[in-house]
Amino acid sequence: MRLPLNAAVLQQFALRPEASAAEIVEALAPVYGRDRSLRVAYVEQALLTAMMNGLLEESRVAEDGGGVCAWYRATSTGLDTIRTFIGVPTHA
């Protein structure tokens, strides 16, 4: 069974040390590719919400082709929360 998209976005931080919204969209495309919500803007909003809730923090920011790209990482308590309530996929 497929996780809700917001949960799948957070689950990415149990699988990798940091990620940008674009990297998460790319990672989730094979499973969620037909989901209209799988857009960088939607994922950025999910990441900012998780950051405001203390699950994630900004790890770095860089210019990206005329724009700005931010990378996020899970806080230590955020990672524990993600692993406890969302889990880590068995195929990872």
HELIX and SHEET records of a PDB file:
HELIX    1   1 LEU A    5  LEU A   15  1                                  11    
HELIX    2   2 ALA A   21  TYR A   32  1                                  12    
HELIX    3   3 VAL A   40  MET A   52  1                                  13    
HELIX    4   4 SER A   76  PHE A   85  1                                  10    
SHEET    1   A 3 ALA A  19  SER A  20  0                                        
SHEET    2   A 3 GLY A  67  ALA A  74 -1                                        
SHEET    3   A 3 LEU A  56  ASP A  64 -1                                        
END                                                                             
